[in-house]
Amino acid sequence: MSKLKQYIWILLLRLSYVLSVVFGSVMPKILYWFLSRLIHYRKRVIDDNLLNAGIANLENVVSIRNAYYKQLANYVVESVYGLYAPFAKLEQKIRFINIGLLESFLADGRNVIIVASHFGNWEWAVPMLAKVSKYPVVGVYKPISDKALDAVMLERRSRFGLIMASMGEVVRHIKTSKVATAYVLIADQSPAQADPACMADFFGIPTYFVSGPQKLSKRFDMVVLNQTIKPVSDGYEVVFTALNAADLPEVYAQSLESDIRAQPAYWLWSHKRWKLNTAQKSL
């Protein structure tokens, strides 16, 4: 790994943080213009997702897409800000409403898997949970292809005590950990392979989900909690809900769909959520 490249990323991220502090609300507006007007970031993917999910129709797809671009711009600026902002500042922006539910299971010695989503500011929620919880928190992540950036992001995301582990490292961590631990996994990403056992109805579309939550909860008798990040006027509220592991991924898909329908701009419409469905049709 190139140390020089690592230093360049650190410099760029620190500069972006300074800009987010100095210019405040101006930065998301500039980024919104860049995404929506200059480069039309993943316009076709966003429109296809909105139309296929029935969230938009041909008459309102542009307005909903623009609302999403505005929120995506906010996410980018907030995420960079969160990499360096003091805990006291972030604590004012994100609140954990019922962390007692999570900690009650951990206090009983039960490992917990938290199924999170690309809804609300997930980049703030996971590191902050590690800071406010009395128990260890592991963020399950997919390594970034750029190893220099990956190293920088791992260091920044773990600054509040979050333990980072790739999916391939989670089983070993569960086996060797001597204390009950919460494992957070973003569960709405499209899996690498289609598994009919991990399919659920999502916006009326048979959709493949990652198999990690089902496999881990069954193998290690783990409690499953759903994490919902609710956007509020002054930031975000994080709410945990217990799920029946035997009903995954259906109950998770239903909960996420309900959140998205209530506030559609807050989900990550620019990722290819149904790409496996398309691939299967082309076979």
C-alpha angles and dihedrals in degrees: 000000000000112000089198091057090049091053090049091054091048090051093049094048093046090049090050089050091052090049091050090054098043099043098031113176093012094072096063090049092053091046091047090055090048094050099041105031108025108035102010088221111225090331095162093048092049094047094046091050094047093047096043091049091050092237091120139023131203091273098054105023092101094054093046091046090052091049088053092049089054092052093044088054088052091050093052094049093043092049093053090045090051093056092069108013117117117258091244091060095048091045088065091055104045128041131186105221102190107014086145089077091058094044093048090065093043091050088056089056095254120141112228131209113204115204105210131179145211088260122111118355103323091168090066099037100060100048091041091052089057089053098049099037122090089214133065117275123201121199110209109213144175110235116246113243091232100076094198093054090042091057092049093048092048090054093047096045092050096049093104093050099276112152111221120210132169118231089257091056099048098084092052090048092052091049095049101037113108095197134055109269139190115230116199118203128178097230103181097070118111110261123237092240134031113249115179089204089064099051128116139170107266117176088342091304122114097239133189117230131191113274098217099096093049095045097043096044092050097043096047101026091242127176113243121217127181116223117211119186106203116200111227133177096270101033133298140324121209118213127184124209126186115239131196104247090210089062096055132158094014098063091045092050092049093050094048093047090053091052092048094049089053094051109010097175092067098066124086100255093165095073120087096249096166099039092119090055089054092047092051092051091053094055 
